């Protein structure tokens, strides 16, 4: 490992990182998928399924919280897995998470114009062609591509600008969701909820239905892991970062569960079925019925649009940082390690993911469902490897300073490994209900092949530098980053001085 000074500006506060993570987890699934969840598990069954899934993610989140506080470097999973498993394990873990992030960005590029059509039925103009049964219109492409360019530009301007956008949109999402919960509680009825609380059948049927919902929840909770990716840009004591990460998971779990119950208090089973076969926006229909106003349904739809943008924003941020960290370690071409001279953002990494989001809408929406499933597989694999890294480092480096330290680490780490590993297995086991289809295997395989090409080429070109992990701060200084801004400044100044002295020493040796 080598020491380096951080090239990023530390501009993110506690509120910034909370809304970045929460906004990433609350996309538009709560607007369009609530009806499906209720049909699969019943109202309370679906809510319990999300609580179970939340517990699973909570354990994984605890491992992230401890590792982020111990190793506050840009790259998150890249740094954790490298320290525990070495370059090869780190490459697999980070390449998997980049696949997950990039796939979500591409999906959101298509999701935004799709939801616009619900607000403006005459929006689709200028038919171009059809892909896999999906009709592509010029207006649809214009919105998708235009927003892709805008989101990339905002992220290039700096993480603080992106965080400001995230704050505004997350507040809108939260307000829309809370409004739905309040009006449903005031105008809804338990008598509507009771008949559809659980699926009809015996206890075994009920349990299977609840678990069927729980298995799908990791996709909706992806996003808390963006926090470690931006660790070098966070100006918060490290112990607090871990707590904020866990808080973001708890907030997301409660949000999803309350929205499900709110819909069940207002819409009957037949009304949910009719909404599903109609607009598909069950949550919006619930708002319309609760307030006896079709106009108010658009409040929920606008909240869903904001959710699309917050997820898009967060994963563009996280994916570019992960790719940057790999380039810093000579695992992928150094081209991706370039930072913008003014805004200090990984500009070439942002260009790549932004470019993918620009061309993705050209393939239509149906193909992108496959991309997201393949990306979710990558995220679950990365989660499993991070949880393994957590256990390995507790054994390998017990004295590593950990400002946020998890109690009963063996139980937490083992549960995190088993739960995330189960998700990976369900994607691979035939007839599990979550098995990847052949198109998704082709995408995951193609991404793997590209990673192998990068790894082999970079290993040959950079030789012993391949997989070098550059640390911006020592373990001792990292331990100091948990109390005050003054200690943060002292620790960073010491790290910078050490790096400068090392550079000067190397130059003297070269001159001699």
N, C-alpha and C positions, 0 to 999 in steps of 0.2 A: 504494500500500500504506500501511496505517496501523499504528501501534504500539499494542499493548494488553498488559495484564498477564494472565498465565494465570489462569483461573478454576478450574482443576482442582488437586487436591492431588497432589503427587508422592510416591506411596506404593509404586510397583512396583519391586522389586529385580530382579537378574539372573535368579534362579531363577523368579520370577513370570512374566517375559515369555517365558522358554524353555518353561515348561509351558503357557502360554496358546497359543503358536504350535504346539507339538508336539501338544497335545491337540486343537487345531482340525483339524489334518491327519489325525489318527488317529481317524476316526469309527467307524462299525460296518461299513464296507465290507470290512475284513479278515476279518470274521466271516462275512458273507453272500455275498461276491463272489469269494472265492479260487477256488472251483470253476470259476466262469465264466472267470476269467483263465487257469487251467490248461487248460481245454478249448479256449480260443481260441489259445493259444500254446505249450502244453506247460509243464512245470514250470520248466525252466531258461529256456525262451523267455519265459515270463511274468515271471520274475525279471529277465531282461535287459531286457524291455520297461519294467519299472519303473525300472531303472537309467537307461535312455535318457531316460524321462520325467523322472527326477530331474535329469539333466544339463540338460535344457531349463529346468526350474524353477530350477535352480541359477544359470543365467545371468540369468534374470529377477530372482531373489533378490539377486544382486550389485548390480543397478541400484537396487533398493529399499534395500539396505543403505547405499549411498553417499548416496542422496537423503535418507534418514531422518536420517543423521548431520549432513547439511548444513542441513536444514530440520526441526527437531524440533517441529513444530506438530501439534496435533490435526487429523486429517483425512487425513493421508498422501497418497493419490493426488490429493486436491483441491488440496493445496498444491503438490505437484510439478508437476502439469499446468498449474496457473494461472501459475506462475512461468515456465514454458517456452512455453505456448501461449495464455495469456490466458484471460479469463472463459469464452468459448464452449467452448474445448477442455477447460477444467476442469469445466464443467457436464456435458459429455458423459461424460467419464471417471468423475467421481464418481457421477453418476446411474446409470451402468452397474454400478459396484461395489456400490452400495446394492441394486440389483436382485439381484445375486448373493448378498449376505449375507442379505437378507430371505427369499429363496427357500429357502436352506438352513435357516434358522430354522423356516420353515413345514413343511419336509419332516421335520425332526427331531421336530416336535410329533406327527407321525403315525408316525414310526419307532419311538418308544419303546413305545407300547401294542401295536404289532405284534410286537415282539420279546418282550414280556411273555407273549404267547399261546404262545410256544414253551416257556416255562418252566411255565406253568399252562394246560394245554389247556382247562380248564373256565372260563377267565377271561371269555370272551365271553358276556355275559348281557344280556338286554333288547334284542332286535332292534328297530331303528327303521325303517330304509329301506335301499335299495340305490342306489349311484351308480356308473355305468359298470362294473357287475358286482361292485362291492365292497360287501359287507354292512356296514353301520354299526350298531354295538351301543352301548347306553347306557354299559356299563362301559368300552368302548374310548374313547368320548368323554370320560368322566369322568377317566380317567388323562391323556389328551392335554391337556385344558383345564386340569386341576388343575396339571399340571407346567408349562404355559405361564405360568400366574399365578405360580407359585413362582419360575421362572427370571427372570421380569421383576422380581419383588420383590427377589431377590438382587442383580440388577444395579443396581437403584435404590439399594440400601443402600451401594453404592460398589464401585469396581473392585477394592479390596483383598479385600472379601468374596468377590467372584466369583473372584479369583485363588486364594484359599484352597480354595474348592470345586474349582477346576481342578487344583490340586496333588494333592489327595486322589484324585480320580478318575483323573488321568493316571498316578499311581503304580500304581493297580489295573490299568489297561490294560497298562502296561509289564510288571507282574508276570505277568499272564495270558499275554501274548505270549512273554515270556522263558521261562516254564514250558513252553509248547508247544514252543519251539525246543529246549530242553534235553532234554525227554523224547523228542522225535522223534529227536534225534541219538543218544540212548542205546538206544532200542528200535527205531528205524526201520532201513531197509536201502537201500543204494545199488542193489541188484538190483531193488527196487520202483520206484525213481526212473528208472533207465536207460531202460526201454521207453517212458516218457512224458516224457522230457526235452524233446523237441521234437515238433512235429506231423510225422506221416509225409509224405514227399515229398522233392522236390529242394531245393536251397539257396534257390531263388527262393520256393518255398512257405514255407520256414522263415522267411525274411526278412520276407515279407508278414505272417506270423502274429505275429512279434515286434513289428513296427511297428503292427499292429492293436491290440495291448495298449498300446503306448506312447502311442498317440493318446488313449486313454481316461484316462490317468493324471493330466492336469492337474486334473481334478475332485477327485481324492483328495488332491492336494497344496494345494488352496486352504486358506488359513489362516495361512501365514507373514505375509501382508500385513495381518493384524490388528495386528501390532506398531506400524507407523507410525500407525495410527488412534488409538492410546493414547499417542502420543509425549509429550504434555504431562503424563502421569501417571507417567512413568518416571523414577526417580531413579538412573540409571546413566550413567557417562561415555559420550558419544555414540559414540566409537570402538568401545566394547564392544558397544553395541546392534547395530551392523552384524554383528559376529562372532557374536553370539547368534542373530540372524536366520538366518544361513547354517548355523549348527550345527543349528538346528531342522529345516531342510530335509534335511540329511544324516542326522539321526536318523530322520526319517520314511521316507526312501528305504530305509535299511537295515532298518527294522522291517518294511516291506511285503515286501521281497525275502526276508528270512529266514523270515517266516511262510509264504510260498509254497513255499519249499524244504522247510520242516518238514512241510507237508501231503504233499508229493510223496514224502517218505521213509517215510511211514506208510501212506497209502491208495493202492491200485492204481487204474488208470484206471476199471475197472468199479465200484469202490467209490465213487469220486468221482462217477461218473455216477448211481449209485443214491442217493447223498446229495443230489445236486442235484435229482433228481426227487422226493425225499422231503421232508425238513425244509428243505433248502436251506442248512443250516448245516454246510458241509463242514469248516470249521475245528474246530467243536465235535465232529464225528464223529471227526476225527483225534485229538483229545485223548482221547476216550473209548476208541478202539482202542489208543492208545499206552499207556494206563494200565489197560486192561481194566476200565474203570469208567464206566458211563453217567452216574453222578453228576458225574464230573469234567468232563463236557461242559458242565455249567452254569457252571463257572468261566469258560470262554470266553464263554458267553452273557452273563454278568455283566460281563465285560470289554467286550463289545460295547455293553451298555447304558450303561456309563460313557463309552464313546466317543461315543455319541449325545449325552449331556449335555455333554461337553467341547466338541464342535463347536457345539452349540446355544448354549452359554455364550459362546464366543469370537465367534461371528458376531452374536449379539445385542449384544455389546460393540462390535464393529467397525462394524456397520451404524448403530447409534445415534450413534456419533462422526462417521461420514461425513455423516450427515444434519444433525447439529449444525453441522459445519463449513460446509455449504452455507448454512444459515440465518444463520450468522455473516457470510457474504459476501453476504447479501441475495439469494441465488439461489432460495431457497424461503421460504415464510412464516416470519417471525421467531419465530413460535410455537414452532418446533422448536429455538430457541437457548436456551430457558429451562433453567436448572440448578436442581437441588434445593437449597433453602436450607441444608440441613444436610450432605447427602452429596456435594454438588458433582458430580452426575451429570446428563446431559442427559435429564431426566425425560420431557418430552413426546415426544422422539424414541424413547425406550424404550417409552413407552405405545403409540405407533403400531405399532412392529414387534411388540411384545408382543400387541397387539390382532389383528394379522394372524395370529400363531401360534395365537391362541385360536379364530378363525373358520375357519382352514384345515382342521382335522380334520372340520368339518361337510361338506366336499366329498368326503370319502373319500380313499383313498390313491392311487388310480390317477391322478387329476388332478394330484396333486402331483409325480409323476414328470415331467410336462410342465413344471411350474414350475421344477424343479431344472435341467432341460436349458436352459431359457430363461435361468435365472440363471447357469449356467456360461458361456453365450455372453457375458453381460455381464461376467463376471470376466475372460475371455480378452481381450475388447476393452479393458478397463481396463489389463490387463497390457501390452498392445501400446502403449497411449498413454503409460504410465509409462516404458517402455523408450525410446520416442521422446523423451520429456521429458529422459531421462538424456543422450541424445546431443545434443539441442538446447542444454541448459544447459552442457555441456562446451565447446560452441562459443561460445555466447552470453555465458556468465559463467565464463571459465576461472579467474578468481581467487577465486571463491566458496569460502570455507573449507569443506573437506571432511575432517572428522576421520577418517572411514573412506573411503579413496580407492582405487578399483579400478584395477589395472594393466591396460594394453592395452585401454583403454576402448572403442576403436573396434570391436575384435573382439567384446568382451563385449556391447556395446550392439547391434551389428548382428545377432548371433546371437539375442539376446533378442527383438528386433523381428521377425525372420524366423520364429522358432519360435512365438511367441504369435500373430503374424499368420496363420500356417498354421492354427492351431487355429480362429481366427475364420473363415477361408476354408472349412475342412472342414465347418463348421456350415451354410454357405450354398451350397456346391457340391452339386448334385443327385447322388445315387448315390455319395456319398463314403463312406458307411457311418456318418457322424455327422450327416447333414443334419437340421435341425430339421423336425419335422412341422408341419402347418398350425396345430394347436392351440398349439404353442410359439411359432410366428411371431405368432399373435394376442396371446399374452401379452407377448412382447417388444415388439410394436407398440403394445399398450395402455399399457405402461409408458413407452414413448417419447412417446406422445401426452400422457400425464399430465405428463411432464417439460416438454414444449413449453408446455402450459397454465401450469405454474408459472413457467417462464422469461418468457413474455410478460407475465403478470400482475405478476410482481415487477419486471420492467423498467419497466413503466408506473408502478408504485407508488413504487419507490425511485429510479428514474431513474439519476443518475450514481453512486449508491451500489451499484447492481447489480454484482456481481462484485468488490467491494472485498475485497482479501485483507488480513486483520489479522494482523500478525506479533507474537508475544509476545517476541521477542528479536532483536537485531541480528545480522548475519552475523559481526561481530567477536566478539560474546559467544558465539555458537554455536561458534566455533572453540575457545573456552576450555573448553568442556564435554567435554573428553576426558581429563583427567588425574586430578582429585581432587574430593572432596566440597567442599573449601574453595573451589576455583575455581568450582564450580557455584553455591555460595551467593553469591559475589562477583558473578558474571555476572547471576544472577537479581535480586539487589538493585539492580544498576545499571539493569537493564531496568525494574524497578518504579519506581525514582526518576525515570527519564526519562519514563515514562508519567504519573506524578503531576505532574511539572513541566509537561508538555504540557497536561494538563487544567486546571491552575491558570492557565496562560498564556491558554488559550481563554476561561476565565471572566473574566479581567481585561479581555480585549478586548470581551467581550459587555457587561460592566458599563460600560466606557468608551463 
